[in-house]
C-alpha cells in the first residue's frame, strides 16, 4: 500500500495549498485594497502553478497505476479516494502548467475589470479581458476533452460536476423549459386574484440585518468557530477546509434579499462543515460536485426557509428586529413576499419560478461560446434577445444583462447549469427527507433545523465523494434525478395544485 499512502500524502499537501488559495481569493473579494490586485494575481497564479506541478509530477501516474494493482488491500473509502485521485489527475495532467498560470492571471485581471464594467454597464471595457478568458477556457476544454474522450464543453462540465454531460442536462432542461413560460404566467395570474401584498417599509439598518442573519445562521447550524460572515459585491461561499467564509450584500431599502442570500450561502457552508472529518484533506472527502452543492444551498433557502412552516417562525423574529407594525409583518404576508413571482433582470434576486429561465439563457449561450458558434462581441445582443424570449423583459443596459454575473470573467464555464440541476436535486432530497422524518416540517416552524440537518448529514454531507451523484441520489431518494419532483413542487407552491 506504499503507493497509495504516498498519494494520500501528496493530495493532503495539495489540499493545504488549495486552502491557502481559497483564503486569498476570499480576501480579494472582501477586504483587499484595489492597489494590491496585481500582486494578488501573481500570488494566486504561483500557488495554482505549484499545486498543478505537484499533482502532475512525473511519478503521479505510476503511483496511481501501482495503487490500482494493490487496490485489493484498500477499503471502500480508500478505493473511492483512489478513483477520485485519478479523475483529478487526468483533468490536471491534460492542461499544461503554463496554461494554468496564464488562465489564472487572465481571470484575476478580468474579475477586477468586471467590477467597474458591471457598475457602469460597460461591456466594451470587459470585452478584451473576457475574450482572453474564453480563449483559455476553450484551450482548457479542448485539452481536457482530448484526454477524457469528451467534447470541450462536457470536459468543462466534468470539472465542476463529475460525470455530468450535456446529454443528461438537455432533456431535463427541455422538459422544464417547455413548462416554464406557462407556469410563470399562471403563477402571476393567480397572484392577481389574491389580496394585495403589504410592503415592508424601511430603512432597515445593516447592523440589524447582519444580527438577524447571524441568528438564523446559528439556527440552521452554521459553526462560527469554523467560519464567518462578510460582505462582497457578489455573494459566495469560500474559504478553506475548517474555515468556511460566506458573504452577502446589504441594502437598507430592503432586507429580504440579503437575508435569503445569507441562508443560501449557509446551505453551502453546512455541506462544507459537514464533510467527513477523517477524509477532509483527501479527494473522497470533498463535496460531490456543484449540482449537489447547489442543492444544499437551495434546499435551505428555497425548500425550507420559504416554506409556510419556517415563515411562521421567521415573521415575529423580523418584526421584532426591525420594530415592524401592522399586517405587512404577518406570516401570511411575509410568505406572499417570499413567494412572489415577478420576472426581473438580476439572477441572484430572482424568485424560485423565474430563476431557472436565467440559467437556461446562460447555459445555451456558454455552450455556443465555447463551441465558437457565438462570437463574444455578440454576447450582449443575444443575451438580451433570450431574456426577452423567456422572461418578456427588455434589458436596459449590460450591467443588468450579461455583465451581472462574475462567473464568466471568473473562468467558471460549465458552472451555470448546476444551479437549476441543484434546484431539482434540492426538491427531490427535501421531499425524501420530509417523508423519512415527520419532525422536519414541525421543527422548521420553531426554528429547529436539527431533524433536517441530521438527515442531510447522514445522507449527503457525510458521504463526501464516496459515491457518484446518481448513486447518492438513488440511495437517499430511491431514484436518480428527475425534473418532475421540482416541477410538482413549483405547481404546488405557486399554483396551489
C-alpha positions, 0 to 999 in steps of 0.5 A: 500500500506504499503507493497509495499512502504516498498519494494520500500524502501528496493530495493532503499537501495539495489540499493545504495549498488549495486552502491557502488559495481559497483564503486569498481569493476570499480576501480579494473579494472582501477586504483587499485594497484595489492597489494590491490586485496585481500582486494578488494575481501573481500570488494566486497564479504561483500557488495554482502553478505549484499545486498543478506541478505537484499533482502532475509530477512525473511519478503521479501516474505510476503511483496511481497505476501501482495503487490500482494493482494493490487496490485489493488491500484498500477499503471502500473509502480508500478505493473511492479516494483512489478513483477520485485521485485519478479523475483529478489527475487526468483533468490536471495532467491534460492542461499544461502548467503554463496554461494554468498560470496564464488562465489564472492571471487572465481571470484575476485581471478580468474579475477586477475589470468586471467590477467597474464594467458591471457598475457602469454597464460597460461591456466594451471595457470587459470585452478584451479581458473576457475574450482572453478568458474564453480563449483559455477556457476553450484551450482548457476544454479542448485539452481536457476533452482530448484526454477524457474522450469528451467534447470541450464543453462536457470536459468543462462540465466534468470539472465542476460536476463529475460525470455530468454531460450535456446529454443528461442536462438537455432533456431535463432542461427541455422538459422544464423549459417547455413548462416554464413560460406557462407556469410563470404566467399562471403563477402571476395570474393567480397572484392577481386574484389574491389580496394585495401584498403589504410592503415592508417599509424601511430603512432597515439598518445593516447592523440589524440585518447582519444580527438577524442573519447571524441568528438564523445562521446559528439556527440552521447550524452554521459553526462560527468557530469554523467560519464567518460572515462578510460582505462582497459585491457578489455573494459566495461561499469560500474559504478553506477546509475548517474555515468556511467564509460566506458573504452577502450584500446589504441594502437598507431599502430592503432586507429580504434579499440579503437575508435569503442570500445569507441562508443560501450561502449557509446551505453551502457552508453546512455541506462544507462543515459537514464533510467527513472529518477523517477524509477532509484533506483527501479527494473522497472527502470533498463535496460531490460536485456543484449540482449537489452543492447547489442543492444544499444551498437551495434546499435551505433557502428555497425548500425550507426557509420559504416554506409556510412552516419556517415563515411562521417562525421567521415573521415575529423574529423580523418584526421584532428586529426591525420594530415592524407594525401592522399586517405587512409583518404577518406570516401570511404576508411575509410568505406572499413576499417570499413567494412572489413571482415577478420576472426581473433582470438580476439572477441572484434576486430572482424568485424560485419560478423565474430563476431557472429561465436565467440559467437556461439563457446562460447555459445555451449561450456558454455552450455556443461560446465555447463551441465558437458558434457565438462570437463574444462581441455578440454576447450582449445582443443575444443575451438580451434577445433570450431574456426577452424570449423567456422572461418578456423583459427588455434589458436596459443596459449590460450591467443588468444583462450579461455583465451581472454575473462574475462567473464568466470573467471568473473562468467558471464555464460549465458552472451555470447549469448546476444551479437549476440541476441543484434546484431539482436535486434540492426538491427531490432530497427535501421531499425524501427527507420530509417523508423519512422524518415527520419532525422536519416540517414541525421543527422548521416552524420553531426554528429547529433545523436539527431533524433536517440537518441530521438527515442531510448529514447522514445522507449527503454531507457525510458521504463526501465523494464516496459515491457518484451523484446518481448513486447518492441520489438513488440511495437517499431518494430511491431514484436518480434525478428527475425534473418532475419532483421540482416541477410538482413542487413549483405547481404546488407552491405557486399554483396551489395544485 
